[in-house]
Amino acid sequence: MTRRPNVLFMIADDHRYSAIRVFGDHVVWTPRIDELVAQGVSFDRTYHFGGLTGGVCVPARACLMAGANPFRALASKNLSDSVGLRTINPAMATLPQQFRNAGYHTYHVGKWHNDTASFHRSFDFGAKIFIGGMSDHYRVPVFDFDPTGEYPKSARYVGDQHSTELFGGAAIDFLRGYDRADPFFLYLAFTAPHDPRTPPPEFAARYPPEQMPLPPNYLPEHPFANGEMRNRDESLAPWPRTPEIVRRHVADYYGMITHLDHWIGRVLDTLAATGRADNTIVVYTADHGLAVGQHGLMGKQNLYEHSARVPCIIRGPGIAAGRRSTALTHTPDLHPALCELAGVPTAPTVETHSLVPLLRAGDDPPAAGARPYVCQVYKDVQRMVTDGRWKLIRYYRSKERPDAGTDALQLFDLENDPWELTDLSSDPTHDARIRHLASHLDQWQHEVQDPMTGIPVLPPPLAAS
């Protein structure tokens, strides 16, 4: 009988796709993630779905858990319902819950930014559980596993290491001590490289701020009101963004990433030392990306590539080594893919596309079920659609916040303008292309029951012409 594979699922917080050396950034140092890319399949155009909260990690992680878009994955789509927008829809089976039901030992380490009820039904056990969004990396408030699922504040205590070391060390302890016959599903959720970006000194020293190059799309300020210009993330640096400030933030961001990469390597080395590497599916991804000075922005509350795309790397038994896929994918496509790879039933509530056909067939010709478009949302002020080359971003005036947002479009040619420097939406030669993309965005909005459905994708005057 073939042994069922283990799963090691690692997810970072704020790690954009482009901030990995092997993907083209020759300043950041990520040798262990680069090694993982060489050993498996990486998807170069993976987007998160977005969501209706400024803390984009909340809907992004819920969508992954549920294998669904944010309007189904969460219990509410009311912008003022903070509890419902954090709660995974109880009708949706979570990814670890499916593995648990199939006989896997499900174990959680690190960040859980959704409700405790969904956590309770998902995991058998865990360690260093952080229920929340962010904290001082050297003073993370964590819980031990609570079999009752209550997690009262009185049981919380403060970790005594940097978050990456705290969570990486707990995962290593689990791997070293695991002696069950059942396969495991280990969900390791880091909080790095999220701010406050405080890498240990030896990792910070790798990146002198004065030596950091500015990104090609650096701007002192965003050119127009995108509906989210003065939130917490954007307030991490003053306006205008000076080159010195951006270089400092980039240096800290890279220091956090290299420290994270080091601990990912230690976890993978432990997996190998236990003799389980050959029978373990390893995933590395992130909830969303981050601007860090690009387009005059600091946060992830936007739909530019730096914030919209994430790494998505899979290594494991039967998976080709060193292959890069350009297929359009969503992070929650990992949910049905892992179920299929492990022989675990996929819940009927899952709506995303399994990546397995792409793992086996590649991109040319397109594998069955490959996406022709992906779409993304942010609150009630931004929507996006891309076919991989052309990308349309629609900006709206907020109904909830009358002073927020802009009635506008942007069109980018990602093939020739990957940094999204030149907006082509005002060029009449692209009118037909804009209408084509807008029709697909409108169709998707109807399919997922987006609350913005009914508001024309094309603003005046293009809509009237």
C-alpha positions in Angstrom: 0.0 0.0 0.0 1.4 3.4 -1.0 2.1 5.7 2.0 0.0 8.8 2.1 2.2 11.9 1.9 2.6 14.3 4.7 2.0 18.0 4.1 4.2 20.9 5.3 2.4 24.1 4.4 4.4 27.3 5.1 2.8 30.8 4.6 4.4 34.2 5.1 2.8 37.5 5.9 3.5 40.4 3.3 6.0 38.5 1.2 5.5 39.6 -2.4 6.3 37.4 -5.3 9.1 39.6 -6.7 11.1 39.8 -3.4 12.8 36.4 -4.0 16.3 36.2 -5.6 15.6 33.5 -8.1 12.5 35.4 -9.4 14.7 38.3 -10.5 15.5 40.5 -7.4 19.3 40.3 -7.2 19.5 42.4 -4.0 17.5 40.2 -1.6 19.1 37.0 -0.4 16.8 33.9 -0.3 19.0 30.8 -0.9 16.6 28.3 0.7 13.5 29.5 -1.1 15.6 29.5 -4.3 16.5 25.9 -3.6 12.8 25.0 -3.0 12.0 26.5 -6.5 14.7 24.3 -8.0 13.3 21.2 -6.4 9.6 21.7 -7.3 7.1 23.7 -9.4 6.7 27.4 -8.9 3.7 29.4 -10.2 4.8 32.8 -11.4 1.3 34.4 -11.7 -0.4 33.5 -8.5 -2.8 36.2 -7.1 -4.7 36.4 -3.9 -8.4 37.2 -4.1 -8.3 40.4 -2.0 -11.1 41.2 0.3 -13.2 43.8 2.1 -10.9 44.7 5.0 -7.8 46.8 5.3 -6.1 43.8 7.0 -5.9 41.9 3.7 -4.3 38.9 5.4 -7.7 38.1 7.0 -9.7 37.4 3.8 -6.6 36.1 1.9 -6.1 33.4 4.6 -9.9 32.7 4.8 -10.1 32.2 1.0 -7.2 29.7 1.2 -8.8 27.8 4.0 -12.2 27.7 2.3 -11.0 27.3 -1.3 -13.4 30.0 -2.3 -13.7 33.7 -3.2 -14.0 36.2 -0.3 -17.7 36.7 -0.7 -18.3 33.1 0.1 -15.3 32.3 2.2 -16.2 34.7 5.0 -19.4 34.9 7.0 -20.2 38.5 5.9 -19.7 40.9 3.1 -20.9 43.9 5.0 -18.1 46.4 5.3 -19.1 47.4 8.8 -19.3 43.9 10.1 -15.8 43.5 11.5 -16.6 40.1 13.2 -18.3 38.6 10.2 -15.4 39.7 7.9 -13.0 37.9 10.1 -15.0 34.7 10.5 -14.6 31.8 8.0 -18.1 30.9 6.7 -19.2 28.0 9.0 -20.7 26.3 5.9 -17.2 26.0 4.3 -15.0 23.1 5.2 -11.4 24.3 5.8 -8.4 22.7 4.2 -6.9 21.2 7.4 -10.4 20.1 8.4 -10.7 18.0 5.3 -7.3 16.4 6.1 -8.3 15.9 9.7 -11.5 14.1 8.6 -9.4 11.9 6.3 -7.2 10.7 9.2 -4.3 13.2 9.1 -2.9 14.6 12.3 -3.4 18.4 11.7 -1.0 20.7 13.6 -0.8 24.5 13.7 2.1 26.7 14.5 2.0 30.5 14.3 -0.5 33.0 13.1 -4.3 32.5 12.8 -6.1 35.7 11.8 -9.6 34.3 11.6 -12.1 33.1 14.2 -11.3 30.5 16.9 -14.3 28.3 16.0 -12.8 27.6 12.5 -9.5 27.0 14.1 -11.0 24.5 16.6 -12.6 22.4 13.8 -9.4 22.4 11.8 -6.6 21.3 14.0 -5.9 18.3 16.4 -3.1 20.1 18.1 -0.6 23.0 17.9 2.0 25.1 19.6 2.9 28.9 19.8 -0.5 29.8 18.4 -0.9 33.5 17.7 -4.5 34.5 17.3 -4.3 38.0 15.8 -2.8 40.1 13.0 0.5 41.6 14.1 2.7 42.3 17.1 6.2 43.2 18.3 8.2 40.4 16.7 10.2 39.9 20.0 7.1 39.8 22.2 4.4 37.8 20.4 1.3 37.0 22.5 0.7 33.2 22.0 -1.4 30.4 23.3 -0.7 26.8 23.9 -3.2 24.5 22.2 -6.6 24.6 23.9 -8.7 21.4 23.3 -11.8 23.3 24.4 -11.3 25.9 21.6 -11.9 28.8 23.9 -8.5 30.5 24.0 -9.3 32.9 26.9 -7.0 36.0 27.2 -5.9 34.7 30.6 -4.2 31.8 28.9 -2.1 34.0 26.6 1.6 34.5 27.3 4.5 36.3 25.5 7.0 34.4 23.4 10.7 34.9 24.3 12.1 34.9 20.8 11.8 36.7 17.5 8.5 35.5 15.9 10.3 33.7 13.0 12.5 31.8 15.5 9.6 31.1 17.8 7.4 29.6 15.1 10.2 28.0 13.2 11.5 26.4 16.4 8.0 25.1 17.3 7.7 23.5 13.9 11.1 21.9 14.2 10.1 20.5 17.6 7.0 19.0 16.1 8.9 17.3 13.3 11.6 15.9 15.6 9.1 14.5 18.0 6.5 13.2 15.6 6.1 9.4 16.1 2.6 8.6 14.9 1.7 6.2 12.1 -0.8 8.7 10.7 0.5 11.2 8.2 0.6 14.9 9.3 -0.6 18.2 8.0 1.7 20.9 9.5 0.5 24.4 8.9 3.3 26.8 9.7 2.1 30.5 9.5 4.9 33.1 10.0 4.2 36.7 10.7 7.4 37.9 8.9 8.1 40.0 7.0 5.2 42.1 8.3 6.0 45.2 10.2 7.3 46.2 12.6 10.2 45.1 10.4 12.9 44.3 13.0 15.2 41.7 11.7 18.0 40.4 14.1 21.1 42.6 13.8 23.1 40.1 11.8 20.4 39.9 9.1 19.8 43.7 9.1 23.5 44.2 8.6 23.3 42.5 5.2 21.3 45.4 3.8 22.8 48.9 4.4 20.0 51.3 3.6 22.2 53.6 1.6 23.0 50.8 -0.7 19.4 49.8 -1.5 18.3 50.6 -5.0 15.0 52.4 -5.4 12.4 50.4 -7.3 11.8 51.7 -10.8 8.2 52.6 -10.0 9.2 54.6 -6.9 7.1 57.7 -6.4 7.0 60.3 -3.6 3.2 60.1 -3.6 0.5 58.1 -5.4 -0.8 60.2 -8.2 -4.5 60.1 -7.2 -6.8 59.0 -4.3 -7.1 55.2 -4.6 -9.7 55.0 -1.7 -7.1 53.9 0.9 -4.5 56.6 1.2 -4.3 57.2 5.0 -4.7 53.9 6.7 -2.3 52.3 9.2 0.0 50.8 6.6 0.3 54.0 4.6 1.1 56.0 7.7 4.3 54.0 8.4 6.2 56.6 6.4 5.5 60.3 6.0 4.5 62.1 2.8 6.1 62.6 0.4 8.1 59.3 0.5 11.7 60.3 0.3 14.3 58.1 -1.3 16.1 57.8 2.1 12.9 56.6 3.8 12.0 54.1 1.1 15.6 52.7 1.1 15.3 52.2 4.9 12.0 50.4 4.6 13.3 48.2 1.8 16.4 47.3 3.8 14.3 46.2 6.8 11.9 44.3 4.6 14.8 42.4 3.0 16.4 41.7 6.3 13.2 40.2 7.6 12.9 38.0 4.4 16.4 36.7 4.6 15.9 35.8 8.3 12.7 34.1 7.3 14.5 32.2 4.5 17.1 31.0 7.0 14.5 29.5 9.3 12.6 28.0 6.4 15.9 26.2 5.6 16.2 25.0 9.2 12.7 23.5 9.1 13.4 21.8 5.7 16.7 20.4 7.0 14.9 19.0 10.0 12.3 17.4 7.7 15.1 15.8 5.8 16.9 14.6 9.0 13.8 12.8 10.1 13.7 10.8 6.8 10.3 12.2 5.8 11.3 14.7 3.0 10.8 12.2 0.2 7.2 11.6 1.3 6.2 15.2 2.2 4.4 17.8 0.0 6.0 21.1 0.8 4.3 24.4 0.0 5.6 27.9 0.4 3.3 30.9 -0.3 2.2 34.2 1.3 -1.1 35.8 2.0 -0.4 38.9 -0.1 2.4 41.2 -1.2 3.5 44.7 -0.2 4.3 48.0 -1.9 7.2 49.3 0.3 7.6 52.5 -1.6 6.4 51.4 -5.0 3.8 53.8 -6.6 4.2 56.0 -3.6 2.5 53.4 -1.4 3.7 51.4 1.6 1.0 48.8 2.2 -1.0 46.1 0.5 -4.3 47.9 0.2 -4.0 48.2 -3.6 -4.2 45.9 -6.7 -0.8 46.6 -8.3 1.4 43.6 -9.0 3.7 44.2 -6.0 0.7 43.7 -3.7 -1.5 41.4 -5.7 1.0 38.6 -6.5 2.5 36.1 -4.2 5.0 33.2 -4.3 3.4 29.8 -4.8 5.9 26.9 -4.7 5.1 23.2 -4.4 7.7 20.4 -3.9 6.9 16.7 -3.3 6.6 13.1 -4.5 5.8 12.9 -8.2 6.1 16.7 -8.7 8.6 17.8 -11.4 11.7 19.7 -10.3 12.7 23.1 -11.4 9.7 24.0 -13.5 8.1 27.5 -13.7 4.5 27.9 -14.7 3.1 31.1 -16.1 -0.5 30.0 -15.7 -2.9 32.4 -14.0 -3.7 31.0 -10.6 -5.3 32.0 -7.3 -3.7 31.1 -3.9 -6.9 29.2 -2.9 -6.2 26.8 -5.9 -3.8 25.2 -3.5 -6.7 23.9 -1.5 -8.1 21.4 -4.0 -4.6 20.7 -5.3 -3.4 19.4 -1.9 -6.5 17.4 -1.4 -6.0 15.8 -4.8 -2.3 15.1 -4.3 -2.9 13.5 -0.9 -6.0 11.5 -2.0 -8.1 13.5 0.5 -11.7 14.2 -0.6 -12.3 17.8 -1.8 -15.3 19.4 0.0 -18.2 20.2 -2.3 -18.0 23.8 -1.1 -14.7 24.3 -2.8 -14.9 26.4 -5.9 -11.3 27.0 -6.9 -9.3 25.1 -9.5 -6.9 22.4 -8.6 -3.3 23.0 -9.7 -2.6 19.3 -10.3 -3.4 19.5 -14.1 -0.8 22.3 -14.3 1.7 20.3 -12.2 1.4 17.4 -14.7 0.9 19.1 -18.0 2.6 22.4 -17.9 1.3 25.5 -19.7 1.6 24.7 -23.4 -0.9 23.7 -24.5 -3.0 25.1 -21.6 -3.9 22.4 -19.1 -7.6 21.6 -18.5 -9.1 24.1 -16.2 -6.4 26.8 -16.6 -7.8 30.2 -15.9 -8.0 32.7 -18.8 -8.5 35.6 -16.3 -8.1 36.3 -12.6 -9.9 39.0 -10.7 -9.3 40.7 -7.4 -11.1 43.1 -5.0 -10.3 45.7 -2.4 -13.2 46.9 -0.2 -15.7 49.0 -2.2 -13.0 51.1 -4.0 -11.0 48.8 -6.2 -11.5 45.9 -8.6 -9.0 44.3 -11.0 -8.9 41.8 -13.9 -6.0 40.5 -15.9 -5.5 38.0 -18.7 -1.8 37.7 -17.8 -0.6 40.4 -20.2 -3.2 43.1 -20.0 -4.5 44.4 -16.7 -7.4 46.6 -15.9 -7.9 48.3 -12.5 -11.2 50.0 -11.8 -11.4 52.6 -9.0 -14.7 53.6 -7.4 -16.0 56.2 -5.1 -16.8 54.5 -1.8 -20.5 54.4 -0.8 -19.4 53.8 2.8 -16.9 56.7 2.9 -18.1 59.5 0.6 -14.7 61.2 0.8 -12.8 58.1 -0.3 -12.0 56.8 -3.8 -11.9 57.9 -7.4 -14.0 57.2 -10.5 -11.2 56.0 -12.7 -9.5 53.3 -14.7 -5.9 52.1 -15.3 -4.7 49.8 -18.1 -1.2 48.2 -18.0 0.7 46.1 -20.5 2.4 43.8 -18.0 4.5 42.2 -20.7 6.2 45.4 -21.7 5.6 47.3 -18.5 6.0 44.9 -15.6 6.5 47.8 -13.1 3.2 49.3 -14.1 4.7 52.7 -15.0 2.5 53.7 -18.0 -1.3 53.8 -17.7 -2.7 53.2 -21.2 -6.4 53.7 -20.3 -6.7 57.1 -21.9 -5.3 55.9 -25.3 -8.4 55.4 -27.5 -6.6 52.6 -29.5 -7.1 50.5 -26.3 -10.8 51.1 -26.0 -11.8 47.7 -27.4 -9.3 45.9 -25.1 -10.7 47.8 -22.1 -14.2 46.8 -22.9 -13.2 43.2 -23.3 -11.5 43.1 -19.9 -14.3 45.0 -18.3 -16.9 42.5 -19.6 -14.9 39.6 -18.0 -14.7 41.6 -14.7 -18.4 42.2 -14.8 -19.2 38.6 -15.5 -17.0 37.5 -12.6 -18.6 40.0 -10.3 -22.0 38.5 -11.1 -20.8 34.9 -10.6 -19.3 35.6 -7.1 -22.2 38.0 -6.1 -19.8 40.9 -5.5 -21.7 43.7 -3.6 -20.4 46.1 -6.3 -22.3 44.2 -9.0 -24.6 46.6 -10.8 -22.1 49.5 -10.7 -20.8 49.8 -14.3 -17.2 48.6 -14.7 -16.6 51.3 -17.2 -16.9 54.8 -15.8 -18.1 57.8 -17.8 -17.3 58.9 -20.4 -16.1 55.5 -21.7 -19.3 53.8 -20.6 -21.4 56.2 -22.7 -19.3 56.1 -25.9 
